[in-house]
Amino acid sequence: MTTNQEGIYGEDQMTWGHLHVQGGVRHDWSTIDTRDQTDSGGSFNQSDQATTWRGGILYAFPIGLSPYFHYAESFQPANNLSFNGTPFKPTRGRQFEVGLKYQPHGFNGFFTAALYDLKQSNVLVTDPVHIDFYTQTGGIRSRGIELEAHVDLTRNLNIIAAYTYQDVAYTRGSGDLTGERPIAVPKQTFSVWGHYDLRNGPLRGLGFGAGVRYNGNTLVDNTLEYVTPSYVLVDAQAQYSLDAVAPRMKGMLFQVTAQNLLNQRYYPGCAGADTGCYIGANRNVIGKVTYSW
């Protein structure tokens, strides 16, 4: 199989006082050449091209509030054949987003809130009649809200928190799936991370952090009968900067990161009710040494 995608794009960013405007256009050419060596009819050639647009506008008020609007389009070729041996059309998407950014003057923090509406057409789903193949539905619609906060509570302590609620469903033209939630898509996700640096005393240069990630339940397959349970994972990190005790070693950093610290068993996704679900990664601890100059 050979896949080739080329594109050209242009973008301009303009500012007039507190008003910021961005606009861009992109054109893509895609070719897919697949050869089935078993002569079972799986070989095909496909060529597609598309022009997509993006643009946004933001106004930065002096008090730190910045409302904005953004629009974007997408183009993704599909390297698959239907049961009848027909290549699929590329998946197309378009997204509208409106939001508010806030950077207060009284303390070091940054907050964002966004509402979005995303629609995709020509989406691939498992063929309900021929399980090992795909079919192309009418589309998927995703609407939701995203909230994010970055706050320095003290000179030493930083907190990052994010929350997403999304209402995702198949649109009209998707047959029996119309109005249903796609597989492997949670309705809610949440994460919070805190990091503390010791800047004084004998442990100066030491820093450590901890965080929690929540992922809501997801559908196992398009039968809509089974769901994976939601899960919560705990992560942690510790680091030490050598320049705190040896100025000549400035830029040298030791770091240890642990993901899924409590070794929680969870299921991030499934291949289907008949074939089973994937078990998430066990506790993962990584140590590294970096030097920057």
C-alpha positions in Angstrom: 0.0 0.0 0.0 1.2 3.5 -0.9 -0.4 6.6 0.4 0.6 10.1 -0.7 -0.9 13.4 0.4 0.4 16.8 -0.6 -1.0 20.2 0.1 -0.4 23.9 -0.2 -1.8 26.5 2.1 -1.7 30.2 2.8 -2.6 32.1 6.0 -2.7 35.7 7.1 -2.9 37.2 10.6 -4.0 40.8 11.0 -4.3 43.1 14.0 -6.1 46.5 14.3 -5.8 47.8 17.8 -7.5 45.2 20.0 -9.0 43.3 17.1 -7.2 40.2 15.8 -8.3 38.4 12.6 -6.9 35.2 11.1 -7.7 33.6 7.7 -6.3 30.7 5.7 -7.0 28.4 2.8 -5.5 24.9 2.0 -5.7 22.6 -1.1 -4.8 18.9 -0.8 -4.1 16.2 -3.3 -4.3 12.6 -2.2 -3.5 9.3 -4.0 -3.9 5.8 -2.5 -2.5 2.7 -4.3 -3.3 -0.6 -2.6 -2.3 -4.0 -4.0 -3.8 -7.2 -2.6 -1.2 -10.0 -3.2 -3.8 -12.7 -2.6 -5.8 -11.7 -5.7 -9.0 -11.5 -3.6 -10.2 -8.2 -5.1 -8.7 -5.9 -2.5 -6.6 -3.9 -4.9 -7.6 -0.4 -5.8 -6.4 3.1 -6.9 -8.0 6.3 -5.6 -7.3 10.0 -6.2 -9.0 12.8 -4.3 -8.5 16.5 -3.8 -10.2 19.2 -1.8 -10.0 22.9 -0.8 -10.6 23.7 2.9 -10.9 27.0 4.7 -10.2 28.3 8.2 -10.6 31.7 9.9 -11.1 33.3 13.2 -11.7 36.7 14.9 -10.8 37.7 18.5 -11.2 41.0 20.3 -9.0 41.6 23.4 -10.6 44.0 25.8 -8.3 45.9 28.2 -9.8 44.2 31.2 -8.4 40.8 30.1 -11.5 39.4 28.4 -11.2 38.2 24.9 -14.3 36.8 23.1 -13.5 34.9 19.9 -15.1 33.0 17.0 -13.4 30.3 14.9 -14.3 28.3 11.8 -12.4 25.4 10.2 -12.8 22.6 7.6 -11.1 19.2 7.3 -10.4 16.6 4.6 -9.4 13.0 5.4 -9.1 10.3 2.7 -10.4 6.8 3.6 -8.1 3.9 2.7 -10.7 1.2 2.7 -13.1 -0.7 0.4 -16.7 -1.6 1.0 -17.9 -5.2 0.9 -18.7 -4.6 -2.8 -15.2 -3.5 -3.5 -16.0 0.2 -3.9 -13.5 2.8 -2.5 -15.0 5.3 0.0 -15.3 9.0 -0.3 -13.0 11.2 1.9 -14.4 12.2 5.3 -15.2 15.9 5.3 -15.7 18.0 8.4 -16.5 21.6 9.5 -16.4 23.1 12.9 -17.8 26.3 14.4 -16.4 27.4 17.8 -17.2 30.4 20.0 -15.5 31.1 23.2 -14.1 33.4 25.8 -10.6 33.8 27.1 -9.8 35.6 30.3 -6.4 36.6 31.7 -6.9 38.6 35.0 -4.6 41.4 36.0 -4.6 40.7 39.7 -2.9 37.3 39.7 -1.1 34.9 37.3 -3.9 32.8 35.7 -5.6 32.0 32.4 -9.1 30.7 31.8 -10.9 29.6 28.6 -14.5 28.5 27.9 -15.6 27.3 24.4 -18.7 26.0 22.8 -18.3 24.1 19.6 -20.4 22.4 16.9 -18.5 19.9 14.7 -20.0 17.9 11.8 -18.4 15.2 9.8 -19.8 13.6 6.6 -18.9 10.3 4.9 -17.9 8.7 8.2 -16.8 5.0 8.3 -18.6 2.5 10.7 -18.5 -1.3 10.9 -20.8 -2.9 8.4 -23.6 -4.5 10.4 -24.1 -7.3 7.8 -20.4 -7.9 6.9 -18.5 -7.5 10.2 -15.0 -7.4 8.7 -15.9 -4.5 6.4 -17.0 -0.9 6.7 -19.9 1.2 5.4 -20.1 5.0 5.0 -22.8 6.7 7.1 -24.5 10.0 6.7 -22.3 11.6 9.3 -21.5 12.5 12.9 -22.4 15.6 14.8 -20.5 16.7 17.9 -21.6 19.5 20.2 -20.0 20.4 23.5 -18.3 22.7 25.9 -14.7 22.8 27.0 -13.5 24.6 30.1 -9.8 25.0 31.1 -7.9 26.9 33.8 -4.2 27.6 34.5 -3.7 29.2 37.9 -0.6 29.9 40.0 -2.1 29.7 43.5 1.3 30.7 45.0 4.7 31.4 43.6 5.4 27.7 44.1 2.1 26.0 43.3 0.6 25.7 39.8 -2.8 24.1 39.0 -4.1 23.1 35.6 -7.7 21.8 35.2 -9.8 20.9 32.2 -13.3 19.6 31.7 -15.2 18.5 28.5 -18.8 17.6 27.9 -19.7 16.4 24.4 -22.9 15.3 22.9 -21.9 13.2 19.9 -24.4 11.4 17.7 -24.9 10.0 14.1 -26.9 12.4 11.9 -29.8 11.7 9.5 -28.9 9.4 6.7 -27.0 7.0 9.1 -29.8 4.3 9.0 -30.5 2.6 12.4 -27.6 4.5 14.0 -29.3 7.9 13.5 -29.3 9.7 16.9 -27.1 7.2 18.6 -23.7 7.8 20.2 -20.6 6.5 18.2 -18.4 3.8 19.8 -15.4 4.7 21.9 -16.6 8.3 22.6 -17.1 9.4 26.2 -19.6 12.1 27.1 -17.4 13.6 29.8 -13.7 13.9 30.5 -12.0 15.7 33.4 -8.4 16.2 34.5 -6.6 18.2 37.1 -2.9 18.5 37.7 -0.9 20.3 40.4 2.8 21.0 40.5 4.8 22.4 43.5 8.4 23.7 43.3 10.6 24.1 46.4 12.5 27.3 45.8 14.2 27.8 49.2 15.8 25.7 51.9 17.9 22.6 51.7 15.6 20.9 49.2 15.7 23.9 46.8 15.4 22.7 43.2 13.1 19.8 44.0 9.6 19.8 42.4 6.8 17.3 42.4 3.3 17.0 40.9 0.3 14.8 40.9 -2.9 14.7 38.9 -6.2 12.8 38.2 -7.8 11.9 34.9 -11.4 10.9 34.5 -12.9 9.3 31.4 -16.6 8.5 31.0 -18.1 5.3 29.8 -18.1 4.5 26.1 -20.1 2.2 23.8 -18.5 -1.2 23.0 -20.0 -1.5 19.5 -22.9 -0.4 17.3 -25.3 -2.8 18.8 -25.7 -0.3 21.7 -26.0 -3.1 24.2 -22.7 -2.8 26.1 -20.7 0.0 27.5 -17.2 0.1 29.0 -17.1 1.5 32.6 -15.8 4.9 33.3 -12.4 5.1 35.0 -10.1 7.4 37.0 -6.3 7.3 36.7 -3.7 8.9 39.0 -0.4 10.3 37.6 2.6 11.7 39.5 6.0 13.3 38.8 9.1 14.3 40.6 12.0 16.3 39.3 15.3 17.8 40.6 17.2 20.7 39.1 21.0 20.5 39.7 21.6 24.2 39.3 20.1 24.7 42.8 23.2 23.1 44.4 25.7 23.4 41.6 25.4 26.5 39.5 27.8 25.1 36.9 25.2 22.3 36.2 22.6 24.8 35.2 20.2 23.2 32.7 20.6 19.7 34.1 17.3 18.1 35.2 16.5 14.7 36.6 12.8 13.7 36.2 10.7 10.6 37.1 7.2 10.3 35.7 4.6 7.7 36.7 1.4 7.2 34.7 -1.5 5.1 36.2 0.3 5.3 39.6 -2.2 3.1 41.4 -2.1 0.4 38.6 -5.8 0.7 38.0 -7.3 -1.8 35.4 -9.4 0.0 32.8 -10.7 -0.4 29.3 -10.0 2.6 27.0 -11.7 0.9 24.0 -13.1 -2.2 22.4 -12.9 -4.0 19.0 -16.5 -5.2 19.5 -18.7 -7.2 21.8 -17.7 -10.4 20.1 -13.9 -9.8 19.9 -13.4 -8.1 23.3 -12.0 -4.9 24.7 -8.5 -3.5 25.1 -6.9 -3.4 28.6 -5.3 0.0 29.4 -1.6 0.3 30.1 -0.4 -0.8 33.6 1.6 1.5 35.8 4.3 3.1 33.7 7.4 4.7 35.4 9.9 6.6 33.2 13.1 8.3 34.4 15.1 10.7 32.3 17.9 13.2 32.4 17.8 16.3 30.2 20.3 19.1 29.7 19.4 22.4 28.1 21.5 25.4 27.2 
